[in-house]
Amino acid sequence: GGRGASLAVGNATLGLMIALREAAGDQPAGRYALMPALTFAATAQAALWAGLTPLICDIDPNDWGASAEAEERLLREYGDRIAVLLP
């Protein structure tokens, strides 16, 4: 009972690293974390610490979020090697 309900961490990077590792499952090696180019550097570092390789996606110049077209292209190209997708 209560397992996984919450976890206190020292900072947001540690929290992101733990969340990425949990989302990637037991075998993150050789898999990617798809993320927009316009993100904090610690996002890519958290992916590396979680055993994933950052896969950088172009942004949409209108809203500065990930470009839907670029995400779709990378999803087609890398398929199930993408373990997580960060907004």
N, CA, C and O atoms as a CHARMM CRD file, in Angstrom:
* protein
*
  348
    1    1 GLY  N      0.80000  -1.17800   0.00000 PROA 1      0.00000
    2    1 GLY  CA     0.00000   0.00000   0.00000 PROA 1      0.00000
    3    1 GLY  C      0.84700   1.24700   0.00000 PROA 1      0.00000
    4    1 GLY  O      1.83600   1.33000   0.72900 PROA 1      0.00000
    5    2 GLY  N      0.47800   2.20100  -0.79400 PROA 2      0.00000
    6    2 GLY  CA     1.14300   3.48500  -0.81200 PROA 2      0.00000
    7    2 GLY  C      2.37500   3.53800  -1.67900 PROA 2      0.00000
    8    2 GLY  O      2.91200   4.62300  -1.90400 PROA 2      0.00000
    9    3 ARG  N      2.84000   2.42000  -2.17000 PROA 3      0.00000
   10    3 ARG  CA     4.05300   2.40600  -2.99400 PROA 3      0.00000
   11    3 ARG  C      3.83200   3.22000  -4.27500 PROA 3      0.00000
   12    3 ARG  O      2.85300   3.01400  -4.99300 PROA 3      0.00000
   13    4 GLY  N      4.75700   4.14500  -4.54700 PROA 4      0.00000
   14    4 GLY  CA     4.68800   4.93800  -5.75600 PROA 4      0.00000
   15    4 GLY  C      3.72900   6.10600  -5.68600 PROA 4      0.00000
   16    4 GLY  O      3.55200   6.81900  -6.67400 PROA 4      0.00000
   17    5 ALA  N      3.11200   6.31400  -4.54400 PROA 5      0.00000
   18    5 ALA  CA     2.13200   7.38700  -4.43400 PROA 5      0.00000
   19    5 ALA  C      2.79800   8.75500  -4.52200 PROA 5      0.00000
   20    5 ALA  O      2.23400   9.67400  -5.11400 PROA 5      0.00000
   21    6 SER  N      3.97500   8.90400  -3.95100 PROA 6      0.00000
   22    6 SER  CA     4.69400  10.16900  -4.01500 PROA 6      0.00000
   23    6 SER  C      6.16500   9.94000  -3.68900 PROA 6      0.00000
   24    6 SER  O      6.54300   8.92700  -3.09900 PROA 6      0.00000
   25    7 LEU  N      6.97300  10.90100  -4.08400 PROA 7      0.00000
   26    7 LEU  CA     8.39700  10.80600  -3.81900 PROA 7      0.00000
   27    7 LEU  C      8.94200  12.22100  -3.70200 PROA 7      0.00000
   28    7 LEU  O      8.73300  13.04500  -4.59200 PROA 7      0.00000
   29    8 ALA  N      9.63000  12.49900  -2.62500 PROA 8      0.00000
   30    8 ALA  CA    10.25900  13.80900  -2.44700 PROA 8      0.00000
   31    8 ALA  C     11.66400  13.74700  -3.04500 PROA 8      0.00000
   32    8 ALA  O     12.41100  12.79900  -2.80100 PROA 8      0.00000
   33    9 VAL  N     12.01600  14.77100  -3.83100 PROA 9      0.00000
   34    9 VAL  CA    13.34900  14.85400  -4.42600 PROA 9      0.00000
   35    9 VAL  C     13.94600  16.21300  -4.12000 PROA 9      0.00000
   36    9 VAL  O     13.23500  17.15000  -3.75800 PROA 9      0.00000
   37   10 GLY  N     15.25200  16.31000  -4.26700 PROA 10     0.00000
   38   10 GLY  CA    15.95100  17.54600  -3.93300 PROA 10     0.00000
   39   10 GLY  C     15.76300  18.66700  -4.92900 PROA 10     0.00000
   40   10 GLY  O     15.88800  19.84000  -4.57600 PROA 10     0.00000
   41   11 ASN  N     15.45900  18.31800  -6.18600 PROA 11     0.00000
   42   11 ASN  CA    15.24900  19.35200  -7.19900 PROA 11     0.00000
   43   11 ASN  C     14.47000  18.76400  -8.37900 PROA 11     0.00000
   44   11 ASN  O     14.25700  17.55400  -8.45200 PROA 11     0.00000
   45   12 ALA  N     14.05500  19.62300  -9.29000 PROA 12     0.00000
   46   12 ALA  CA    13.22300  19.19300 -10.41200 PROA 12     0.00000
   47   12 ALA  C     13.99000  18.30300 -11.38700 PROA 12     0.00000
   48   12 ALA  O     13.39100  17.42100 -12.00300 PROA 12     0.00000
   49   13 THR  N     15.29500  18.50900 -11.54300 PROA 13     0.00000
   50   13 THR  CA    16.07600  17.66000 -12.44300 PROA 13     0.00000
   51   13 THR  C     16.07700  16.21800 -11.95700 PROA 13     0.00000
   52   13 THR  O     15.92400  15.29200 -12.75400 PROA 13     0.00000
   53   14 LEU  N     16.24800  16.02500 -10.66000 PROA 14     0.00000
   54   14 LEU  CA    16.18700  14.66900 -10.10600 PROA 14     0.00000
   55   14 LEU  C     14.80300  14.06000 -10.30800 PROA 14     0.00000
   56   14 LEU  O     14.68200  12.88100 -10.64200 PROA 14     0.00000
   57   15 GLY  N     13.76900  14.85900 -10.10800 PROA 15     0.00000
   58   15 GLY  CA    12.41000  14.37300 -10.32300 PROA 15     0.00000
   59   15 GLY  C     12.18200  13.97400 -11.76800 PROA 15     0.00000
   60   15 GLY  O     11.56500  12.94400 -12.04000 PROA 15     0.00000
   61   16 LEU  N     12.67500  14.78300 -12.69700 PROA 16     0.00000
   62   16 LEU  CA    12.53800  14.47000 -14.11100 PROA 16     0.00000
   63   16 LEU  C     13.31900  13.21300 -14.47000 PROA 16     0.00000
   64   16 LEU  O     12.83000  12.37700 -15.23100 PROA 16     0.00000
   65   17 MET  N     14.52000  13.07100 -13.93300 PROA 17     0.00000
   66   17 MET  CA    15.32500  11.88500 -14.19900 PROA 17     0.00000
   67   17 MET  C     14.59700  10.62700 -13.74500 PROA 17     0.00000
   68   17 MET  O     14.55900   9.63600 -14.47500 PROA 17     0.00000
   69   18 ILE  N     14.02900  10.65600 -12.56800 PROA 18     0.00000
   70   18 ILE  CA    13.30400   9.49900 -12.03900 PROA 18     0.00000
   71   18 ILE  C     12.05800   9.22300 -12.87800 PROA 18     0.00000
   72   18 ILE  O     11.75000   8.06800 -13.17400 PROA 18     0.00000
   73   19 ALA  N     11.34800  10.27500 -13.26000 PROA 19     0.00000
   74   19 ALA  CA    10.14800  10.09900 -14.08500 PROA 19     0.00000
   75   19 ALA  C     10.50700   9.51000 -15.45100 PROA 19     0.00000
   76   19 ALA  O      9.80300   8.63400 -15.95300 PROA 19     0.00000
   77   20 LEU  N     11.59500   9.98400 -16.04900 PROA 20     0.00000
   78   20 LEU  CA    12.01900   9.46800 -17.34700 PROA 20     0.00000
   79   20 LEU  C     12.42800   8.00200 -17.24500 PROA 20     0.00000
   80   20 LEU  O     12.07600   7.19700 -18.10800 PROA 20     0.00000
   81   21 ARG  N     13.15000   7.66200 -16.22200 PROA 21     0.00000
   82   21 ARG  CA    13.57200   6.27200 -16.04500 PROA 21     0.00000
   83   21 ARG  C     12.36500   5.36700 -15.85700 PROA 21     0.00000
   84   21 ARG  O     12.31600   4.27000 -16.41400 PROA 21     0.00000
   85   22 GLU  N     11.39900   5.81800 -15.08200 PROA 22     0.00000
   86   22 GLU  CA    10.17300   5.04300 -14.86300 PROA 22     0.00000
   87   22 GLU  C      9.38800   4.89200 -16.16400 PROA 22     0.00000
   88   22 GLU  O      8.89600   3.80600 -16.47200 PROA 22     0.00000
   89   23 ALA  N      9.27100   5.97900 -16.92800 PROA 23     0.00000
   90   23 ALA  CA     8.52200   5.94300 -18.18300 PROA 23     0.00000
   91   23 ALA  C      9.20800   5.06400 -19.22900 PROA 23     0.00000
   92   23 ALA  O      8.53400   4.41600 -20.02900 PROA 23     0.00000
   93   24 ALA  N     10.54600   5.03900 -19.22900 PROA 24     0.00000
   94   24 ALA  CA    11.30200   4.26500 -20.21500 PROA 24     0.00000
   95   24 ALA  C     11.26500   2.77300 -19.93700 PROA 24     0.00000
   96   24 ALA  O     11.49500   1.97200 -20.84200 PROA 24     0.00000
   97   25 GLY  N     10.98500   2.39200 -18.71800 PROA 25     0.00000
   98   25 GLY  CA    10.94700   0.97600 -18.38200 PROA 25     0.00000
   99   25 GLY  C     12.31500   0.43000 -18.02300 PROA 25     0.00000
  100   25 GLY  O     13.24700   1.18200 -17.73500 PROA 25     0.00000
  101   26 ASP  N     12.41900  -0.87700 -18.04500 PROA 26     0.00000
  102   26 ASP  CA    13.62100  -1.56000 -17.56100 PROA 26     0.00000
  103   26 ASP  C     14.80700  -1.52800 -18.50900 PROA 26     0.00000
  104   26 ASP  O     15.93500  -1.77200 -18.07900 PROA 26     0.00000
  105   27 GLN  N     14.59000  -1.23300 -19.79000 PROA 27     0.00000
  106   27 GLN  CA    15.68600  -1.30100 -20.74400 PROA 27     0.00000
  107   27 GLN  C     15.83300   0.00600 -21.53000 PROA 27     0.00000
  108   27 GLN  O     15.48800   0.05600 -22.71100 PROA 27     0.00000
  109   28 PRO  N     16.34000   1.05800 -20.88900 PROA 28     0.00000
  110   28 PRO  CA    16.48100   2.33000 -21.59700 PROA 28     0.00000
  111   28 PRO  C     17.66100   2.37800 -22.57200 PROA 28     0.00000
  112   28 PRO  O     17.68300   3.22500 -23.46600 PROA 28     0.00000
  113   29 ALA  N     18.64200   1.48000 -22.41400 PROA 29     0.00000
  114   29 ALA  CA    19.84800   1.54000 -23.25000 PROA 29     0.00000
  115   29 ALA  C     19.49300   1.47100 -24.73100 PROA 29     0.00000
  116   29 ALA  O     18.71700   0.61700 -25.16200 PROA 29     0.00000
  117   30 GLY  N     20.08300   2.39500 -25.50500 PROA 30     0.00000
  118   30 GLY  CA    19.84900   2.42500 -26.93300 PROA 30     0.00000
  119   30 GLY  C     18.52900   3.06600 -27.33700 PROA 30     0.00000
  120   30 GLY  O     18.15600   3.03000 -28.50900 PROA 30     0.00000
  121   31 ARG  N     17.82600   3.64600 -26.38600 PROA 31     0.00000
  122   31 ARG  CA    16.53700   4.27500 -26.67600 PROA 31     0.00000
  123   31 ARG  C     16.64900   5.78200 -26.50700 PROA 31     0.00000
  124   31 ARG  O     17.61600   6.28800 -25.93800 PROA 31     0.00000
  125   32 TYR  N     15.65400   6.48500 -27.00500 PROA 32     0.00000
  126   32 TYR  CA    15.70800   7.94600 -27.08700 PROA 32     0.00000
  127   32 TYR  C     14.62100   8.62300 -26.25700 PROA 32     0.00000
  128   32 TYR  O     13.56200   8.05700 -25.98400 PROA 32     0.00000
  129   33 ALA  N     14.93000   9.86200 -25.86700 PROA 33     0.00000
  130   33 ALA  CA    13.95800  10.76300 -25.24800 PROA 33     0.00000
  131   33 ALA  C     13.77400  11.91200 -26.23200 PROA 33     0.00000
  132   33 ALA  O     14.65800  12.75600 -26.38400 PROA 33     0.00000
  133   34 LEU  N     12.62400  11.94000 -26.89700 PROA 34     0.00000
  134   34 LEU  CA    12.33400  12.98200 -27.88200 PROA 34     0.00000
  135   34 LEU  C     11.90800  14.24500 -27.15100 PROA 34     0.00000
  136   34 LEU  O     10.98300  14.22400 -26.33800 PROA 34     0.00000
  137   35 MET  N     12.59800  15.35700 -27.45000 PROA 35     0.00000
  138   35 MET  CA    12.31900  16.62200 -26.75900 PROA 35     0.00000
  139   35 MET  C     12.52000  17.78600 -27.71200 PROA 35     0.00000
  140   35 MET  O     13.30000  17.68200 -28.65900 PROA 35     0.00000
  141   36 PRO  N     11.82300  18.90400 -27.47300 PROA 36     0.00000
  142   36 PRO  CA    11.99600  20.06600 -28.34200 PROA 36     0.00000
  143   36 PRO  C     13.36200  20.72100 -28.13800 PROA 36     0.00000
  144   36 PRO  O     13.95200  20.63800 -27.06200 PROA 36     0.00000
  145   37 ALA  N     13.84800  21.37000 -29.19200 PROA 37     0.00000
  146   37 ALA  CA    15.14000  22.04800 -29.12500 PROA 37     0.00000
  147   37 ALA  C     15.13000  23.18000 -28.09500 PROA 37     0.00000
  148   37 ALA  O     16.15100  23.45500 -27.46400 PROA 37     0.00000
  149   38 LEU  N     13.99700  23.82400 -27.92900 PROA 38     0.00000
  150   38 LEU  CA    13.89900  24.92700 -26.98100 PROA 38     0.00000
  151   38 LEU  C     13.45800  24.37100 -25.63100 PROA 38     0.00000
  152   38 LEU  O     12.27000  24.34600 -25.30900 PROA 38     0.00000
  153   39 THR  N     14.43500  23.92800 -24.85400 PROA 39     0.00000
  154   39 THR  CA    14.17800  23.37300 -23.53700 PROA 39     0.00000
  155   39 THR  C     15.36300  23.70100 -22.64800 PROA 39     0.00000
  156   39 THR  O     16.41200  24.12800 -23.13100 PROA 39     0.00000
  157   40 PHE  N     15.19900  23.50300 -21.37300 PROA 40     0.00000
  158   40 PHE  CA    16.28500  23.74500 -20.42700 PROA 40     0.00000
  159   40 PHE  C     17.34000  22.65000 -20.59200 PROA 40     0.00000
  160   40 PHE  O     16.98700  21.49400 -20.82300 PROA 40     0.00000
  161   41 ALA  N     18.61000  22.98500 -20.48100 PROA 41     0.00000
  162   41 ALA  CA    19.68900  22.01500 -20.67000 PROA 41     0.00000
  163   41 ALA  C     19.56100  20.82000 -19.72800 PROA 41     0.00000
  164   41 ALA  O     19.95700  19.71000 -20.08200 PROA 41     0.00000
  165   42 ALA  N     19.02100  21.03400 -18.55000 PROA 42     0.00000
  166   42 ALA  CA    18.87900  19.93900 -17.58700 PROA 42     0.00000
  167   42 ALA  C     17.90600  18.86700 -18.07200 PROA 42     0.00000
  168   42 ALA  O     17.95400  17.73400 -17.59200 PROA 42     0.00000
  169   43 THR  N     17.02600  19.20400 -19.01300 PROA 43     0.00000
  170   43 THR  CA    16.11300  18.19600 -19.55500 PROA 43     0.00000
  171   43 THR  C     16.90300  17.12900 -20.29900 PROA 43     0.00000
  172   43 THR  O     16.67400  15.93600 -20.10100 PROA 43     0.00000
  173   44 ALA  N     17.82200  17.54200 -21.14500 PROA 44     0.00000
  174   44 ALA  CA    18.66600  16.58700 -21.86200 PROA 44     0.00000
  175   44 ALA  C     19.57200  15.84300 -20.89100 PROA 44     0.00000
  176   44 ALA  O     19.79400  14.64400 -21.05500 PROA 44     0.00000
  177   45 GLN  N     20.09300  16.52300 -19.89600 PROA 45     0.00000
  178   45 GLN  CA    20.95400  15.86700 -18.91100 PROA 45     0.00000
  179   45 GLN  C     20.18700  14.82200 -18.11600 PROA 45     0.00000
  180   45 GLN  O     20.71600  13.74600 -17.83800 PROA 45     0.00000
  181   46 ALA  N     18.95300  15.12500 -17.75000 PROA 46     0.00000
  182   46 ALA  CA    18.12500  14.14500 -17.02400 PROA 46     0.00000
  183   46 ALA  C     17.89800  12.90700 -17.87900 PROA 46     0.00000
  184   46 ALA  O     17.90800  11.78900 -17.36300 PROA 46     0.00000
  185   47 ALA  N     17.69200  13.09300 -19.18400 PROA 47     0.00000
  186   47 ALA  CA    17.52300  11.94400 -20.07700 PROA 47     0.00000
  187   47 ALA  C     18.79000  11.09500 -20.09800 PROA 47     0.00000
  188   47 ALA  O     18.71800   9.86800 -20.03300 PROA 47     0.00000
  189   48 LEU  N     19.95300  11.74800 -20.18900 PROA 48     0.00000
  190   48 LEU  CA    21.21600  11.01000 -20.17600 PROA 48     0.00000
  191   48 LEU  C     21.38500  10.23300 -18.87400 PROA 48     0.00000
  192   48 LEU  O     21.76400   9.06100 -18.89200 PROA 48     0.00000
  193   49 TRP  N     21.10600  10.88200 -17.74700 PROA 49     0.00000
  194   49 TRP  CA    21.23200  10.21900 -16.45100 PROA 49     0.00000
  195   49 TRP  C     20.25300   9.05300 -16.31600 PROA 49     0.00000
  196   49 TRP  O     20.51100   8.10500 -15.57500 PROA 49     0.00000
  197   50 ALA  N     19.13800   9.12500 -17.02800 PROA 50     0.00000
  198   50 ALA  CA    18.15600   8.04400 -16.98900 PROA 50     0.00000
  199   50 ALA  C     18.51700   6.92100 -17.96700 PROA 50     0.00000
  200   50 ALA  O     17.79100   5.93200 -18.06800 PROA 50     0.00000
  201   51 GLY  N     19.62800   7.07000 -18.68200 PROA 51     0.00000
  202   51 GLY  CA    20.07100   6.02300 -19.59300 PROA 51     0.00000
  203   51 GLY  C     19.54000   6.17500 -21.00300 PROA 51     0.00000
  204   51 GLY  O     19.67700   5.26200 -21.81700 PROA 51     0.00000
  205   52 LEU  N     18.93300   7.31800 -21.30700 PROA 52     0.00000
  206   52 LEU  CA    18.36600   7.58100 -22.62500 PROA 52     0.00000
  207   52 LEU  C     19.25600   8.54800 -23.39700 PROA 52     0.00000
  208   52 LEU  O     20.05700   9.27100 -22.80400 PROA 52     0.00000
  209   53 THR  N     19.11600   8.55900 -24.70800 PROA 53     0.00000
  210   53 THR  CA    19.82600   9.51400 -25.55100 PROA 53     0.00000
  211   53 THR  C     18.84900  10.61400 -25.94800 PROA 53     0.00000
  212   53 THR  O     17.78800  10.31600 -26.49600 PROA 53     0.00000
  213   54 PRO  N     19.17900  11.87300 -25.68800 PROA 54     0.00000
  214   54 PRO  CA    18.29100  12.95500 -26.11900 PROA 54     0.00000
  215   54 PRO  C     18.17500  12.98100 -27.64600 PROA 54     0.00000
  216   54 PRO  O     19.17900  12.88300 -28.35200 PROA 54     0.00000
  217   55 LEU  N     16.95800  13.11100 -28.14200 PROA 55     0.00000
  218   55 LEU  CA    16.68300  13.24600 -29.56900 PROA 55     0.00000
  219   55 LEU  C     15.97400  14.58100 -29.72600 PROA 55     0.00000
  220   55 LEU  O     14.81700  14.73400 -29.33500 PROA 55     0.00000
  221   56 ILE  N     16.68200  15.54600 -30.30300 PROA 56     0.00000
  222   56 ILE  CA    16.21100  16.91800 -30.34100 PROA 56     0.00000
  223   56 ILE  C     15.32200  17.14200 -31.57200 PROA 56     0.00000
  224   56 ILE  O     15.66000  16.75200 -32.68900 PROA 56     0.00000
  225   57 CYS  N     14.18900  17.77600 -31.32700 PROA 57     0.00000
  226   57 CYS  CA    13.17600  18.04200 -32.34300 PROA 57     0.00000
  227   57 CYS  C     13.10800  19.54400 -32.61300 PROA 57     0.00000
  228   57 CYS  O     13.17800  20.35200 -31.68600 PROA 57     0.00000
  229   58 ASP  N     12.97300  19.91000 -33.88200 PROA 58     0.00000
  230   58 ASP  CA    12.79800  21.33000 -34.22200 PROA 58     0.00000
  231   58 ASP  C     11.55300  21.88800 -33.53800 PROA 58     0.00000
  232   58 ASP  O     10.64100  21.14700 -33.17200 PROA 58     0.00000
  233   59 ILE  N     11.53700  23.19800 -33.37500 PROA 59     0.00000
  234   59 ILE  CA    10.37900  23.84500 -32.76000 PROA 59     0.00000
  235   59 ILE  C      9.52900  24.53600 -33.81600 PROA 59     0.00000
  236   59 ILE  O      9.98000  24.80600 -34.92900 PROA 59     0.00000
  237   60 ASP  N      8.31200  24.80900 -33.44100 PROA 60     0.00000
  238   60 ASP  CA     7.39400  25.57700 -34.27500 PROA 60     0.00000
  239   60 ASP  C      7.63800  27.05100 -33.95000 PROA 60     0.00000
  240   60 ASP  O      7.48300  27.45000 -32.79600 PROA 60     0.00000
  241   61 PRO  N      8.01400  27.86400 -34.92900 PROA 61     0.00000
  242   61 PRO  CA     8.33000  29.26600 -34.63600 PROA 61     0.00000
  243   61 PRO  C      7.12200  30.08200 -34.18000 PROA 61     0.00000
  244   61 PRO  O      7.28500  31.17700 -33.64200 PROA 61     0.00000
  245   62 ASN  N      5.92700  29.56800 -34.38800 PROA 62     0.00000
  246   62 ASN  CA     4.73000  30.30400 -33.98200 PROA 62     0.00000
  247   62 ASN  C      4.41500  30.17200 -32.49700 PROA 62     0.00000
  248   62 ASN  O      3.92100  31.11600 -31.88100 PROA 62     0.00000
  249   63 ASP  N      4.70000  29.00400 -31.91800 PROA 63     0.00000
  250   63 ASP  CA     4.36600  28.82300 -30.49600 PROA 63     0.00000
  251   63 ASP  C      5.54400  28.34000 -29.64500 PROA 63     0.00000
  252   63 ASP  O      5.40100  28.15700 -28.43600 PROA 63     0.00000
  253   64 TRP  N      6.68400  28.13700 -30.26000 PROA 64     0.00000
  254   64 TRP  CA     7.91700  27.72000 -29.60400 PROA 64     0.00000
  255   64 TRP  C      7.83900  26.33500 -28.98400 PROA 64     0.00000
  256   64 TRP  O      8.73400  25.94100 -28.23600 PROA 64     0.00000
  257   65 GLY  N      6.79100  25.59800 -29.28300 PROA 65     0.00000
  258   65 GLY  CA     6.68800  24.20700 -28.85100 PROA 65     0.00000
  259   65 GLY  C      7.29100  23.30600 -29.92300 PROA 65     0.00000
  260   65 GLY  O      7.74700  23.78300 -30.96300 PROA 65     0.00000
  261   66 ALA  N      7.28900  22.01700 -29.66400 PROA 66     0.00000
  262   66 ALA  CA     7.81100  21.06600 -30.64500 PROA 66     0.00000
  263   66 ALA  C      6.99300  21.15200 -31.93300 PROA 66     0.00000
  264   66 ALA  O      5.76700  21.25500 -31.89400 PROA 66     0.00000
  265   67 SER  N      7.66500  21.11200 -33.04200 PROA 67     0.00000
  266   67 SER  CA     7.00300  21.12300 -34.34800 PROA 67     0.00000
  267   67 SER  C      6.33300  19.76600 -34.56700 PROA 67     0.00000
  268   67 SER  O      6.99200  18.72900 -34.48800 PROA 67     0.00000
  269   68 ALA  N      5.04400  19.76900 -34.83800 PROA 68     0.00000
  270   68 ALA  CA     4.31400  18.51800 -35.06400 PROA 68     0.00000
  271   68 ALA  C      4.91200  17.75400 -36.24500 PROA 68     0.00000
  272   68 ALA  O      5.04000  16.53100 -36.18800 PROA 68     0.00000
  273   69 GLU  N      5.27500  18.45500 -37.30100 PROA 69     0.00000
  274   69 GLU  CA     5.84400  17.80100 -38.47800 PROA 69     0.00000
  275   69 GLU  C      7.18700  17.15100 -38.14300 PROA 69     0.00000
  276   69 GLU  O      7.46300  16.03000 -38.57200 PROA 69     0.00000
  277   70 ALA  N      8.00600  17.84800 -37.38800 PROA 70     0.00000
  278   70 ALA  CA     9.31600  17.30300 -37.00600 PROA 70     0.00000
  279   70 ALA  C      9.14800  16.10200 -36.08900 PROA 70     0.00000
  280   70 ALA  O      9.86200  15.11000 -36.22600 PROA 70     0.00000
  281   71 GLU  N      8.20200  16.18600 -35.14900 PROA 71     0.00000
  282   71 GLU  CA     7.94400  15.03700 -34.26800 PROA 71     0.00000
  283   71 GLU  C      7.49400  13.82400 -35.07200 PROA 71     0.00000
  284   71 GLU  O      7.98400  12.71600 -34.85300 PROA 71     0.00000
  285   72 GLU  N      6.57400  14.02500 -35.98900 PROA 72     0.00000
  286   72 GLU  CA     6.07800  12.91500 -36.80100 PROA 72     0.00000
  287   72 GLU  C      7.20000  12.28100 -37.61500 PROA 72     0.00000
  288   72 GLU  O      7.27700  11.05700 -37.73000 PROA 72     0.00000
  289   73 ARG  N      8.07600  13.12300 -38.18400 PROA 73     0.00000
  290   73 ARG  CA     9.19800  12.59100 -38.96200 PROA 73     0.00000
  291   73 ARG  C     10.12100  11.74600 -38.08600 PROA 73     0.00000
  292   73 ARG  O     10.53600  10.65900 -38.48700 PROA 73     0.00000
  293   74 LEU  N     10.44200  12.24700 -36.89000 PROA 74     0.00000
  294   74 LEU  CA    11.32000  11.50400 -35.98800 PROA 74     0.00000
  295   74 LEU  C     10.64800  10.23100 -35.48200 PROA 74     0.00000
  296   74 LEU  O     11.30600   9.20000 -35.34100 PROA 74     0.00000
  297   75 LEU  N      9.35500  10.29000 -35.20900 PROA 75     0.00000
  298   75 LEU  CA     8.64100   9.08900 -34.78100 PROA 75     0.00000
  299   75 LEU  C      8.65200   8.02500 -35.88400 PROA 75     0.00000
  300   75 LEU  O      8.79900   6.83800 -35.59400 PROA 75     0.00000
  301   76 ARG  N      8.49900   8.43900 -37.13000 PROA 76     0.00000
  302   76 ARG  CA     8.57200   7.47500 -38.24200 PROA 76     0.00000
  303   76 ARG  C      9.98800   6.90500 -38.37100 PROA 76     0.00000
  304   76 ARG  O     10.16900   5.70600 -38.58200 PROA 76     0.00000
  305   77 GLU  N     10.98200   7.78000 -38.24100 PROA 77     0.00000
  306   77 GLU  CA    12.37100   7.36900 -38.44100 PROA 77     0.00000
  307   77 GLU  C     12.88600   6.46800 -37.31300 PROA 77     0.00000
  308   77 GLU  O     13.57800   5.48300 -37.57300 PROA 77     0.00000
  309   78 TYR  N     12.55300   6.80300 -36.07000 PROA 78     0.00000
  310   78 TYR  CA    13.10600   6.07800 -34.92200 PROA 78     0.00000
  311   78 TYR  C     12.13600   5.05900 -34.31600 PROA 78     0.00000
  312   78 TYR  O     12.56000   4.16100 -33.58900 PROA 78     0.00000
  313   79 GLY  N     10.86300   5.19000 -34.60500 PROA 79     0.00000
  314   79 GLY  CA     9.86500   4.20900 -34.17100 PROA 79     0.00000
  315   79 GLY  C      9.91300   3.88600 -32.69500 PROA 79     0.00000
  316   79 GLY  O      9.94800   4.78000 -31.84900 PROA 79     0.00000
  317   80 ASP  N      9.91300   2.58900 -32.39100 PROA 80     0.00000
  318   80 ASP  CA     9.84000   2.16300 -30.98500 PROA 80     0.00000
  319   80 ASP  C     11.15400   2.32500 -30.23500 PROA 80     0.00000
  320   80 ASP  O     11.24300   1.96700 -29.06000 PROA 80     0.00000
  321   81 ARG  N     12.18100   2.86400 -30.90100 PROA 81     0.00000
  322   81 ARG  CA    13.41600   3.18900 -30.16200 PROA 81     0.00000
  323   81 ARG  C     13.23700   4.46000 -29.34300 PROA 81     0.00000
  324   81 ARG  O     14.07200   4.77200 -28.49400 PROA 81     0.00000
  325   82 ILE  N     12.14800   5.20300 -29.59000 PROA 82     0.00000
  326   82 ILE  CA    11.83100   6.36400 -28.78100 PROA 82     0.00000
  327   82 ILE  C     11.07200   5.86600 -27.55100 PROA 82     0.00000
  328   82 ILE  O      9.95600   5.35800 -27.65700 PROA 82     0.00000
  329   83 ALA  N     11.69100   6.01900 -26.40000 PROA 83     0.00000
  330   83 ALA  CA    11.10200   5.52800 -25.15400 PROA 83     0.00000
  331   83 ALA  C     10.12400   6.51700 -24.55500 PROA 83     0.00000
  332   83 ALA  O      9.09400   6.12400 -24.00600 PROA 83     0.00000
  333   84 VAL  N     10.44200   7.80400 -24.65800 PROA 84     0.00000
  334   84 VAL  CA     9.58800   8.84500 -24.07700 PROA 84     0.00000
  335   84 VAL  C      9.56100  10.05700 -24.98100 PROA 84     0.00000
  336   84 VAL  O     10.49200  10.29800 -25.74800 PROA 84     0.00000
  337   85 LEU  N      8.48700  10.81600 -24.88300 PROA 85     0.00000
  338   85 LEU  CA     8.33200  12.05200 -25.62900 PROA 85     0.00000
  339   85 LEU  C      8.04200  13.15500 -24.62300 PROA 85     0.00000
  340   85 LEU  O      7.02600  13.11900 -23.92800 PROA 85     0.00000
  341   86 LEU  N      8.93300  14.12900 -24.54700 PROA 86     0.00000
  342   86 LEU  CA     8.73700  15.25400 -23.61800 PROA 86     0.00000
  343   86 LEU  C      8.10800  16.41700 -24.35000 PROA 86     0.00000
  344   86 LEU  O      8.53200  16.75700 -25.45500 PROA 86     0.00000
  345   87 PRO  N      7.09500  17.03800 -23.74800 PROA 87     0.00000
  346   87 PRO  CA     6.46100  18.19500 -24.39400 PROA 87     0.00000
  347   87 PRO  C      7.34100  19.44200 -24.30700 PROA 87     0.00000
  348   87 PRO  O      6.95800  20.50300 -24.80000 PROA 87     0.00000
